[in-house]
Amino acid sequence: MLTATNPDDVKLCLDAHWIYRGCGDSQVAVFDAPLLMQCPELLPKGRVVTEMAANIDIAPTVLAAAGVKVERPMHGRRLLPLASGETVENWRAELLYEYFWERLAPSTPTLHALVTPRWEYVRAYGLWDVPELYDLEIDPNELTNLFNHPGMLRRLTPAKRR
């Protein structure tokens, strides 16, 4: 299992937004990283999964691949069914991204972002406390903040509740 952030995507994000808030930034290019898995006994070769996965899914996936029975509930879900081509009922349709202010990185505010395959809603606290809303299909580099656009309130109300 291997994961890494593409430095070109991160550089594009940082250049486009003219700021550097560190690894806690909520731009999709900063936290969207590929995950490569190889286990010929369990997974078909060359399969690409497009469903949303998170770092909390890595531990349950590795434990399941190793045959370890997990005695306690875990926050993440096993990725093996998706990676092997199974249809998984009720797979997540959104991710909650959280980053909390750090004393050693004071320029990065506390951030909460609700991300779906199409939308990203960001709520920041601190120095840059400007809410953000991006349509990732139309604007994958997150250059146009739609938060104050007319008609977006109906889209934001459910996201704010979550």
VENCORPE-V557630 format. One record per pair of residues at least 24 apart in sequence whose ideal C-beta (glycine too) atoms are under 6 Angstrom apart, sorted by the first residue. I is the first residue (numbers start at 1). J is the second residue. D is the distance in whole Angstrom. If there is no record, write none. Layout:
I|J|D + I|J|D
This chain:
1|37|5 + 2|36|4 + 3|33|5 + 3|35|5 + 5|33|5 + 16|141|5 + 16|143|6 + 21|108|4 + 22|105|5 + 22|108|5 + 24|99|4 + 24|108|4 + 26|97|6 + 26|111|5 + 26|113|4 + 26|122|5 + 27|142|5 + 37|83|6 + 39|65|6 + 43|83|5 + 43|84|6 + 49|82|5 + 49|83|6 + 51|82|6 + 51|91|5 + 52|92|5 + 52|95|6 + 53|79|6 + 54|95|6 + 114|159|5 + 114|162|6 + 121|159|4
